[in-house]
Amino acid sequence: MRRTNQTQVTEFLLLGLSDDQRTQQLLFLLFLAVYLLTVLGNVLLVSLVLADSRLHTPMYFFLCNLSLADLCFSTNIVPQALVHLMSRKKVISFTRCAAQLLFFLIFGGTQCALLAEMSYDRYVAICHPLHYPSIMTWRRCVQLAAGSWASGILVSVVDAAFTLRLPYRGSRNVAHFFCEAPALVILASTDTRASEMAIFLMGVVILLVPVSLILVSYGRIIATVVRMQSASGRLKAFSTCGSHLVVVILFYGSAIATYMTPKSSKEQEKLVSVFYAIVTPMLNPLIYSLRNKDVKGALRKVATRNVPC
């Protein structure tokens, strides 16, 4: 047994969300439905933006990037979770686990940066409408979007390096349904304080810094809107920000609860992870489409175009 404990783990056993077979079957159906809606919603949203020239604006450019990140984020997690829900042996190789962790952090970090940039876009549109075309040029939008993906890659490389460099020679049972850094670090057979500090600092960079920028942007937006004399102008301004604010609260609230707060029970952490890893990517296109007249107008235009006379 001592010799076995000194052998580097080559695979992990994901314990999942429940041991009950009926619960696993229900979760399979639920996750499958959510994933199909996620794919359909995000692909449809990107297609509408590409097809309708009225949606060729900076806001929808960032929204397309967010939908792409959502789609990749969900695809990296849900299919493997579905397979394990219907399998008796929920094993994942160390290499596959490392890849899942790496891509999870890339797409998650990119989402964080994109949401901050979308709040900046709304700030410029509402607080400096006359200068909006000169500030939010296409060149700047592309640079901001590229910076989002680059920040996601940077955070992913750092977090993954500090997580995967640890020796795993003891338990291989991961109390989670996918490979997430906090769930893996606690299995390491060495002192993990340096890795935990690195993960926390990266959380500050990719979670708290964007949240701070979002709060500043919305603080100035609210101050500008309150000074508006037109009630219709105030309503329109709040309407353009409402969808984005809902998405920010849902995503950041659950992510910060996992990475930036004192550790709660493993069951609570898994439930929170379900929300931001599976549910939120489905909700984003629904929130933006249901609350956005331009998107609904584009959808009606496409639908009537395809209806035979």
GIJOWO-V116337 format. One line per field, one symbol per residue. ss: DSSP state (A for helix, B for strand, O for the rest). psi: psi as a letter, one per 40 degrees, with the letter a starting at -180 (. if undefined). burial: + if it has 16 or more other C-alpha atoms within 10 Angstrom, else -. A space follows every 50 residues. Layout:
ss->???
psi->???
burial->???
This chain:
ss->OAAAAOOOOOBBBBOOOOOOAAAAAAAAAAAAAAAAAAAAAAAAAAAAAA AOAAAOOAAAAAAAAAAAAAAAAAAAAAAAAAAAAOOOOOBBBAAAAAAA AAAAAAAAAAAAAAAAAAAAAAAAAAAOAAAAAAAOOAAAAAAAAAAAAA AAAAAAAAAAAAAAOOOOOOOOBBOOOOOOAAAAAOOOOOOOAAAAAAAA AAAAAAAAAAAAAAAAAAAAAAAAAAOOOOAAAAAAAAAAAAAAAAAAAA AAAAAAAAAOOOOOOAAAAAAAAAAAAAAAAAAAAAAAAAOOAAAAAAAA AAAAAAOOO
psi->dddddehhheiihheadiehdddddddddddddddddddddddddddddd dhdeegiddddddddddddddddddddddddddddeidhgihiddddddd dddddddddddddddddddddddddddfddeddddgiddddddddddddd dddddddddddddeeihgebiehhgieihidddddeeifihedddddddd dddddeddddddddddddddddddddehdhddddddddddeddddddddd dddddddddeiihaiddddddddddeddddddddddddddehdddddddd dddddehi.
burial->--------+-+++++++------+--++--++-++-+++-+++-++-++- -+--+--+++++++++++++++++++++--++-++----+++-+--++-+ +++++++++++++++++++++++++++----+--++----+--++-++++ ++++++++++-+++-+++++-++++++++++++++++++--+--++-+++ ++++++++-++-++--++--++-++--------+--++-++++++-++-+ ++-++++++---------++-+++-+++++++++++-++-----+--++- ---------
